[in-house]
Amino acid sequence: MVYFLLVAYYWLIPLIVVLTPLGHRLVPEWARSDVRKFKYLGFAIAYMMGLFIWFLPWSLPYWYVYNYAPAMGVATLIGYMWWVPLFSLVVALITLPLVEALKRSGLPKIPGAFW
């Protein structure tokens, strides 16, 4: 239970985003927008939610099996907290030019695609 509360940073933020209009309406709208800054923001938030959500089911069993100390959980969070949002921004910066290139390529658009 201690570890689950320590990693609230990873499950609480995506849960709030998913359960509010931000996740249901605004993030998909921003990702499909023609305004570049909103498109970058939509992609970055979507990536950040994905990176946060994978952490809990991937790591939680290890904490119970190996019975790590809460101090190890704090050290892990400090180690991962800063790079997850930064990595989301970097991936958005790389993805957006690729998506725009697909839009200009003339390929048939798949329903629900971002281009």
N, C-alpha and C positions, 0 to 999 in steps of 0.2 A: 504494500500500500504506500509505503514511503516513496519508493521509486516512481510509482504511478503519479503521485502528487508532485514529485520533483520534475517530471517531464510534462507537466501541464502546459508548458510553453509550446510543446509540439502537438498536443491534441486540442487544447482549448482555443488557440487562434484559428486553426482550420474549422473547428466546429462552429465558432461564432460566424466566420465568413460564410460557411455553407448554409447555416440556418437563417441568415439575414438576406435582405434583398441584394446586398452586395454580391453574394455568391450566386444567387439564382438569376439575377437580371443584369447587374452592372458589369461584372467581370466578362461574361460572354459578349455583351454589347461592346465593351471596350476592345476586346480581342478582335472583333470583326469591324471595328471603326475605321474610317478613312483618315482620322487624325493620328499621326504617328505617336505622339506622347501617350495618348490613351491606349493605343495598341500595345506599346511597350509595357505600360502599367498593367493591362489585362493579362498579357503573357507572363509577366513577372509574378503577379499574385497567384495565377494558376500554377506556375512551377513551384512557388514557395509552399502552397497548400499541399501539393503532391509530395514534396520533399519532407515536410513536417509529418504527414500522415504515415509514410512508410516506416518511420523510425520506431514507433511504438510496437507494432506487431513483429517487427524484425528483431528488436532488442529485448523486449520484455521477458520472453522465455529464458534468455541467458541469465537475467538477473535473479530469477527464481531458482534456476538449476544450480548456478554457482554461488548464490547467496552473497553477492557483492555488498560491500559496506555503503551506506548512504553517502559517505565522502567521495566514493568512486563515482556515484551518480552526479554529484555536484561538479566534479572534475570533468566528466563527460559532457555535461551541459555547457560548461564554460568553453570547452574545446569545440563544440559543434554550433553554439548559438551564433557566433559571428559569421561563419562561412556559409550557412544555409541561405540567408537572405542575399548575401553577396553572390553566391553561385546562381541563384535565381535570376538576378539582374544580368549576369554574364550570359546565361543561356538565352534570355530574352533578347539581348543584343546580337547574339549569333543567329537566332531563329528568325527574327523579323525580316532581315534581308532575304533569307531563303524563301520565306512565305511570299514576299513581294515578287521574287523572281518566278515563283510558280504561277502567280497571278498573271504576270506578263508573258509567260511561256505559251499560252494558248491551249494548254492541256484542258481536257474536259473537267469541269468542276464536280467534285463529289458532293452530294447533298450534306450540308452542315460543315463544309470545309471552311478554313479560315481565310481563303483567298477569293 
